[in-house]
Each structure stands twice: as C-alpha cells, then as structure tokens.
Amino acid sequence: MADSFATRAQLDVNGKSYTYFSLPTLGKQFDLGKLPYSMKILLENLLRHEDGGMTVGKEHIEAVAKWDAKAEPDTEIAFMPARVVLQDFTGVPCVVDFAAMRDAVSRLGGNAGQINPQIPSELVIDHSVQVDVFGRPDALDLNGKIEFERNAERYSFLRWGQKALENFKVVPPNTGIVHQVNLENLARVVMEREVDGQLLAFPDTVFGTDSHTTMINGIGVLGWGVGGIEAEAAMLGQPSSMLIPQVVGFKLTGKLPEGATATDLVLTVTQMLRAHGVVGKFVEFFGDGLQHLPLADRATIANMAPEYGATCGIFPVDAEAVRYLRLSGRSEEQIALVEAYAKAQGMWHEPGAPEASYSATLELDMGEVKPSLAGPKRPQDRVLLSDMQANFRKNVGPLVANRAPTDRQIQRFEKEGGGQPQAERLAAKPVCSKINIQDQDVELRDGSVVIAAITSCTNTSNPAVMLGAGLLARNAAAKGLTSAPWVKPSLGPGSRVVTDYLEKAGVLTDLEKLGFFVVGYGCTTCIGNSGPLPEAVSKGIAENDLAVASVLSGNRNFEGRVHSEVKMNYLASPPLVVAYAIAGTVDIDLTTEPLGKDRDGNDVYLRDIWPSNKEIGDVIAATVGPELFAQNYADVFKGDSRWNAIASPEGESFKWDEASTYIKNPPYFDGMTMDVGAIEDVRGARVMGLFGDSITTDHISPAGNIKKDSPAGKFLQSRGVQPADFNSYGSRRGNDDVMVRGTFANIRIKNLMMGGEEGGNTLYYAKDGGAGERMAIYDAAMKYKAEGTPLVVFAGKEYGTGSSRDWAAKGTNLLGVKAVVAESFERIHRSNLVGMGVLPLQFLEGENAQTHGLDGSETIDVTGLQDGAARRATVIARKADGSEKRFEVHVMLLTPKEVEYFRHGGILHYVLRQLARKAA
C-alpha cells in the first residue's frame, strides 16, 4: 500500500493497536470540514487502496478530497468493498459462475483453486420459500418442507460451494431475510483485517446482489446493490469503477405524529426524491430529526433507495447506531471499536453538528407525514390513506375497459337499451363473481383484496410497525373482527427475532386469529413467491376478468410481480395490511367508512383499533432485547436438520449433471481464448422489442411463476418436469436453458411492436422480406441467431428499474441482443449490461423511438463506436421501402475500465484472463 499523504496512524482499542488511514491527518492538507459522511468513506477507501496509480493514485485521492458538490460527475475512481452479501436467487448463479470459471481458468492454463472469493462473502437463503400453505398453525413447517423438496438440488449445490470455496459462508433457509440478517448480525460497521502483518481497522462497506442491500446504510455502512456480475468481480478482488458521485442531502426535522409509521415516512421520502431525481447519486440523511428516528426506521428508509433511484441512502454512525449494535447482541469489543474509530475519523454524528456541503438539499418535517400507501403498480406513486378509494376508482378503469361482458350482462344491458355505448355502460357497472369459500357464499369484486401480506425486508425489520400490526390485530380480534374470507393473509417475519418479540408481547396469537400465521422466513410475497390463490378465488377472478388487489408491506409492486392474477398492488405498513385484510377491499375510505361490525352489530372504524405511539413504544421497550438476538444468531451458519441432511458433492471442481434443470454449466466461456476483441459497430440488426417507459428487471427477467405454455414451460416439460414441479424462475437461475427462455417473458410486458398487447411476444422478419410473423421473443431470437442476425432493443425512460437482477442482462446477452437503446437507464442494470457485453445506448434529450418514427420493422446499424472511444454513435434505421432515419445516441460506457471490460466481452472474461496470465 502506498501512502502519498502520510496518513497512516495508530488507534489503540480493546488492548489492540490498529493501523488506520487518518482523515484528520489528510485534513491538514485539504479542507475536509464540509465533506459528507459518505464521501469520507470513499476517501478512506482510496487512501487504503492506493497502489501507486495502477488502480488508485494520488490524483484520485485529491479528486475526492477537493470534491466539488455542484460539479457534474466526470472523474473515475476505483471502489473496493470490504465484503459481499448475496441472496440465493442471485447467489446461486454467482456460485454457478464460480464453478464455471474454475473449469474455464483450467482450460486457459490456470489453476481451479485460484477461483475463490478474496473478501468475506456471505449468502443468505431467503428467496426460495413460497406461500403454498397459509392461515393454519403448521403453515411454517409445511412451507419449509415444500421448499426443501423443491430446492434440494440447488441447496446441495450451495453446500458444495460452502465447502469448496474459501471466504464463502451460507446462512441456511428458515433464518431470515438477507437484509435483516445483514443488519442484525453480519454487518461489522468497522472491519478489522490483517494485511501484510498489520492489523487494519477500516469502514465496513458492502456490495450485495440484491438492490435493497442499501438497508444496511441505516447503520452507517456504505453499500449498495450490484448485479451478480459486478459482485463476482468484487469477490475476485476487482475494484468497481465509478464516477465520483453527487451527494443529495435530505434534512429531517421534527418527529412522526400520532398514527403515522415509518412506512408512511419512507413512502413520502421516496416520492420526494423520485420527483427531485437522484439516479446515480448518493443520498445522505441529516438533521436534528435523526435523534427522533430509531435505527429500524432509518433502515426502512435506507432500504428503499432503489425505489427513489439513488445509489445509496445513508445515515451516519451515532449514539443510536451504537445503541442498536448493543441491542442486537454485538460484542462490547466490537462496539468499542466502532465508536472509537468513528470518532477518530470525524465520522461520528452529534445532534447540532455543522452541516456538510451537498449537491442539493431537500427537507422534510416528519411531523407533516400522513398515513399513506403506494400503488397500484409503482412504489413512488404515494397515495394518502384518505385518497385510496379515489385512487382505486381512477386506476381500475383502464384495467377493465376492454373486459369482455358475460352473456348475462349483455342481456341485461340490452333490456336497458339506449344512451352510452355498450362498453362504456358495462365498465360503469360493478361486476362481481359469486363464490363459496370457507363455507360462505360471498361476492368477489373489482378491488377485492385477495392477498394481504406482511412481507419483505422493508418493514418486517421494524419493531414499531410489526408490533403495531400485532396490537391492531389484538384490538380487532377483541371486537370480533376477522379477515374477509377471500383474503389470503400471510406473515413472513424478517428474522426469527421478530417472531420471538411478537410472541413475547402476546400479539402473535392475535395476528393468527385474523389469519396471519407465520408462513416462512424469507421474502415471500414481495419477491413474487405469493403462492397460489384458493381455487374458488382464482375461478372467481377469471370468470369476470376481475381487477382484484393485493396489499403488502413490501417495497416493490411492479406489474406481474406479486401474483399473475392480481392487477392492482398497493404497498402499505403492516398495520394497514391487517386493516385492509379485515375490510377485504381497496374500494373503501378507511378514514370515514367502517372496517366492519363488532359482535353487537356496531360499526368499527380504523381509528377505533389503531394503537397509540406510546402503546407501541412501551411494548417495544418491554419485549425487544439483546437476548433475542443472541439466541437466534448463536449458530447462524449451522442450519436445521433438513439443511444438514442434504447430501452434496465433494471436490475442487463441481461435477455437472447434464440431466439437471436447476444447475448447468453456462455457455459464457465456451470457446474463450486469451485474445481480447474490439468493440465493433453493429450491422444489419433486427429489433427484438420496442418498449415504453419503466420497463423493470421483473419485466425483463421475471422471478415468479413459469407458465406451462411459455417457452420455459415447454422446455421443462420436454425434460420430463411436470407443471406442478416447475418452481419459479428465480429458483432456476442456475440453468441458462430455462432463464434465456424466460427473458422478456413477463405476462405484463408490452412490446409496442405487438400493438401494446401484454406478453413476451414479438414480430419476426424473415430475411426474404414479408410481413412480420408473430411468435415468442425467445423463438424469434433463436431464428435470428441461426441466421447470424444481431438484435437490438428500444425502450423509453427508466429502463431496468427494480431488482439488481443479473439475469436481466445475462438473458439479454444470450438472446443475441448487441445493444439496448433507451431514453434512460437505472444504474445497476446499465452496469450489468456492460458486464455482460451488451452495449447500452441512450437517446439524446427529448428523443425516443416514437420521435424517430420507429415501429420495429426496421433493420438497424450502430456505427462510429471507434472501439469504445466514441462518446456518441450513429443509429441508422432502414425501412423495408429503403428509406432511412439517422440519429445520434450517447454511448453509455462511462469509464475507461468499462470500455476495457467490454472489449474482453464482459467483466468475468476480463478477470479470467487476468488470473490465467498470473498463472502462466
């Protein structure tokens, strides 16, 4: 390690002497007094990794030390996280890639044993449990049993990785959600590591293969979600190239009023930051309001950074962070190191401290926050509780406008005659399906809540909202209220600690009285693992094509994500999830209308059962303590009897099973040599898809249900897998044959080439001309690939929002897509495309496919790339009649390192060649 600025210093804590790189020492040469907390972490990272300029040089350190808050990002730096955290949906393909790289590096002359994580890498299995069973005491056990039966092959593979790979640990199923486990146990806040005979102390920083890795920002740890590709590179010791970011300050004042929750606060923050625009920026929270914001509330806000579009949403280390470390059972030695290091580095926050300089500043008085939800399909679309009924009625119209009328309706409306066109009259009339469920004859309508899920890391980590939901359930049950019979209620705690404090408070039984039994410890409904609806409900929805709803305490509600039969999805706090389960519909104003009637027939309103802030606080103080964390994390990597009973292969290299439909050696490295290619122009490409705004990674690579008549479903059936055993796309991410067929296969995706119809189809244009032939995107892509025809995708704004899903880039690559041209990209997906060798291009301001008159029938050239040196390229679109349209686009290879990765064919190819050269 170089030390150009002589910042190496010693810190004595716990009887140990630590070497650290002192920011106050650097501050004698540069004015660091107004540097934001997050920038101090970046600066320390550069000081510690300075290597004479090969990766980090003196000029990079100076660039951050002299950071100009208002400057547009244009200086590249290399950031190296201290550790990596993975979840199983994205972690399995990471381990698959490691196994494949072990084979590939051997073929290139290296040693398979070279391929190991170089930094601590921990995987939490939390995405595989589904809500198959609900509303009964044995739901947790039965869902766990089904989970292990479905995923035995994947889990066997992960157990191989746990044994074969160094610096790699697995937190087994049935423990908790990755971000909750990260917050409660894995996070160090300050790391210690022996390097070259010295014991170093440095900030805990993390990359995660889930976009909500930012939840850890709540405790002062800088980290964000990356694609599996970038995470693998970090695990292999490769720094991540990034531009020095702008930092938006978010000043919090006041405190939450009676009746408002952390969920309401984060939905407000998300709406404000989305409106401001923070994509690619850091967000840093400060202000006197922090002293009224418990750590769990901070983590809730930080968790939603992907929803407001920021790289991170970080809080500083302060007395509250230390209090949480003690509460969650960290050792006194670790706590002492955190506090001493933060204070020594000027990273400790005290109320009333001088404000840092920010690129822009927003401010919110938390006392003005009101109860809210978000939906029906985007987390930034906040809706006041009082406006929910109006929001539903406004949004349901387009969903039912094209609904085919039943014969009975047609006969009735023909008798009425006159006036409005029939379609308008039908849309204006309420539609219901009569079903029998739980031995009751009931009516299912548009807006009926069919899923009410307390799920996801956003809220299930927060004692205030979880105990709030339990107390509300207690008050409701005392009045004889229960969930509507057509509702599928579920409770997926963030960790076993949550169950313990719900039990200790005596409210778990009250939640169960309303049907909210624990169904599993994992992401469940929020990731799309909501499981099947009761058969009667499914038939009722299908009978009249009803626009039914889900209400979930999640962070994502994109189209097609929660459940394929549910068209409207609203994010809400856990107490409101319980309330809507009782109401049974979103077509209600809970601020003025009763939820139901008590045993004596009296109306019961939401205000009658809502617990007070003091009541919730008193219960937290009486129930949540360090002993709960200590007992639940004593053997966190050990697992239960099911986990330990799984057999797994031995050996340095993995023995691939050609018959497997879960784990397969991917084709990325087939035919790879040591020769590095060039970035060539794209010639004669066809348009695979023409998409609008807000195409999410869920649209591109769904995680949920595999339809039996989809390309992936047909493939699985051809391999002898029955539809009942399909599992989910997320669980099959270790098999490229399944995943490439699932790319762009979301049931709600709209390819404008198809007139806006839903589903993963396109028009295939044969080389001999003629009209486009309708077929599945996968089938068309394979035809084009057989002809040697490259593909491009056109899209609108915010392409690739959502989860840090590497398969959204991997699948795009394997379909043969060479370039994606969009109005704007979300940060992680753009990076993933680069990492997989797919060129991201951006329309000039104010331009898009429509302004250029593109309809998808054109052949496309992309010229002027100059082997990656060009900042702009030219797109030439040729119609069948020979006419041409030319326009310029931005080349979104943002750093020299990205250009280098792209020349290699992707980041993993780059790393493999580096390792093979070292071995030669």
Secondary structure, DSSP 4 states (H G I P E B T S, - for coil): ---TT--EEEEEETTEEEEEE-HHHHTTTS--TT--HHHHHHHHHHHHH--TTSSS-HHHHHHHHT--TTSPP--EEEE--SEEEEEHHHHHHHHHHHHHHHHHHHHTT--GGG-S-SS-EEEE--S----SS-SSTTHHHHHHHHHHHHHHHHHHHHHHHHHHSTTEEEE-SSSB-HHHHIIIII--SEEEEEETTEEEEEE-EEEESSGGGGGGGGGT-EEEE--HHHHHHHHTTPPEEEEPPPEEEEEEES-PPTT--HHHHHHHHHHHHHHH--TT-EEEEESGGGGGS-HHHHHHHHHTHHHHT-SEEE--B-HHHHHHHHHTT--HHHHHHHHHHHHHTT-B--TTPPPPP-SEEEEEEGGG---EEE-SS-TT-EEEGGGHHHHHHHHHHHHHTTPPPPHHHHHHHHHH-SSS-HHHHHHHS--EEEEEETTEEEEEETTBEEEEEE-SHHHHT-HHHHHHHHHHHHHHHHTT----TT-EEEE--SBHHHHHHHHHTT-HHHHHHTT--B--SS-GGGGT---PPPHHHHHHHHHHT---EEEES-S---TTTS-TT--EEEE--HHHHHHHHHH-BSSS-TTTS-SEE-TTS-EE-HHHHPPPHHHHHHHHHHH--HHHHHHHSTTTTT--HHHHT-----SSS----TT-SS----GGGTT--S-----PPEEEEEEEEE--S--BHHHHS--SB--TTSHHHHHHHHTT--GGG--BTGGGTT-HHHHHHHTT--TT-B-GGGTT-BSSEEEE--TT--SPEEEEHHHHHHHHHHHT--EEEE--SSBTBSS--HHHHHHHHHTTEEEEEES-B-HHHHHHHHHTT-EEEEEPTT--TTTTT--S-SEEEEE--GGGT-SEEEEEEE-TTS-EEEEEEEE---SHHHHHHHHHTSHHHHHHHHHHHHH-
